[in-house]
Amino acid sequence: RKRFRQQTNKHDNDFHDKATDSVINYETVKYFTAEKFEIDRYEESIRKYQKYSISTQASLSVLNGTQGIVSQVCVGVSLCIAAHQVINHPGFEVGDFVTVN
C-alpha cells in the first residue's frame, strides 16, 4: 500500500509541475507550436496519476474489508464462547453474555 501511495504522490506532483510549467512558459510553448506536445505530456501524467490513485484506493478497500472481517469473526467467536459458558455452566447468567456483546 505504501508503494502505491508513493507512486500516486509522485505522479500527482508530476502532473501539477507540468501544468505549472506550461502556464509559466506559455509564450515559449506558443512560439515553438508545442501545444500538442504539452497536451500529450499532461494527459500521460494524468493517466499515470489516475492509475496509481485507483490502485491506492483498491488496496485501502481490501485492507478495510479484511480488518472488518477479522473484527466480526472475533466478535462472533467471543459470543459463541460466551453463549457456551452461559448454557453449560451454572455460575454464568445471561448478563454475562450481554457483557461480552
C-alpha positions as CSV (number, residue, x, y, z in Angstrom):
1,R,0.0,0.0,0.0
2,K,2.8,2.3,0.8
3,R,4.4,1.8,-2.6
4,F,1.1,2.7,-4.3
5,R,0.7,5.8,-2.2
6,Q,4.3,6.9,-3.0
7,Q,3.7,6.4,-6.8
8,T,0.4,8.3,-6.5
9,N,2.1,11.3,-4.9
10,K,4.9,11.2,-7.4
11,H,2.6,11.3,-10.4
12,D,0.4,13.9,-8.7
13,N,3.4,16.2,-8.3
14,D,4.4,15.4,-11.9
15,F,1.2,16.5,-13.5
16,H,0.9,19.6,-11.3
17,D,4.5,20.5,-12.3
18,K,3.8,20.0,-16.0
19,A,0.6,22.2,-15.8
20,T,2.5,24.9,-14.0
21,D,5.4,24.8,-16.4
22,S,3.1,25.1,-19.4
23,V,1.3,28.1,-17.9
24,I,4.5,29.9,-16.9
25,N,6.2,29.2,-20.3
26,Y,3.1,29.9,-22.3
27,E,5.0,32.1,-24.8
28,T,7.7,29.5,-25.4
29,V,5.1,26.8,-26.0
30,K,3.3,29.0,-28.5
31,Y,6.5,30.1,-30.2
32,F,7.5,26.5,-30.9
33,T,3.9,25.4,-31.6
34,A,4.3,22.7,-28.9
35,E,0.7,22.8,-27.7
36,K,0.0,19.2,-28.8
37,F,3.2,18.0,-27.2
38,E,2.4,19.7,-23.9
39,I,-1.2,18.3,-24.0
40,D,0.0,14.8,-24.7
41,R,2.6,15.1,-21.9
42,Y,0.0,16.4,-19.4
43,E,-2.6,13.7,-20.4
44,E,0.0,11.0,-19.9
45,S,0.8,12.3,-16.4
46,I,-3.0,12.4,-15.6
47,R,-3.3,8.8,-16.8
48,K,-0.5,7.6,-14.6
49,Y,-1.9,9.5,-11.6
50,Q,-5.3,8.0,-12.1
51,K,-3.9,4.5,-12.4
52,Y,-2.0,4.7,-9.2
53,S,-4.8,6.6,-7.4
54,I,-7.1,3.7,-8.2
55,S,-4.5,1.2,-7.0
56,T,-4.2,3.1,-3.8
57,Q,-7.9,3.2,-3.2
58,A,-8.3,-0.5,-4.1
59,S,-5.5,-1.5,-1.6
60,L,-7.2,0.6,1.1
61,S,-10.5,-1.0,0.4
62,V,-9.0,-4.5,0.6
63,L,-7.3,-3.6,3.9
64,N,-10.5,-2.1,5.4
65,G,-12.6,-5.1,4.3
66,T,-10.1,-7.6,5.7
67,Q,-10.0,-5.7,9.0
68,G,-13.8,-5.7,9.2
69,I,-14.0,-9.4,8.5
70,V,-11.3,-10.2,11.2
71,S,-13.1,-8.0,13.7
72,Q,-16.5,-9.6,13.0
73,V,-15.1,-13.1,13.2
74,C,-13.5,-12.3,16.6
75,V,-16.8,-10.9,18.0
76,G,-18.7,-13.9,16.7
77,V,-16.2,-16.3,18.3
78,S,-16.4,-14.4,21.6
79,L,-20.2,-14.5,21.5
80,C,-20.1,-18.3,20.8
81,I,-17.8,-18.9,23.7
82,A,-19.9,-16.7,26.0
83,A,-23.1,-18.5,24.9
84,H,-21.5,-21.8,25.5
85,Q,-20.4,-20.7,29.0
86,V,-23.9,-19.4,29.9
87,I,-25.6,-22.6,28.7
88,N,-23.2,-25.2,30.2
89,H,-22.0,-23.5,33.4
90,P,-24.5,-22.7,36.2
91,G,-22.4,-19.8,37.5
92,F,-22.8,-17.8,34.3
93,E,-26.0,-15.8,33.6
94,V,-27.4,-14.0,30.5
95,G,-26.0,-10.8,31.9
96,D,-22.5,-12.2,31.4
97,F,-23.3,-12.9,27.7
98,V,-24.6,-9.3,27.3
99,T,-21.4,-8.0,28.8
100,V,-19.4,-9.8,26.2
101,N,-21.6,-8.4,23.5
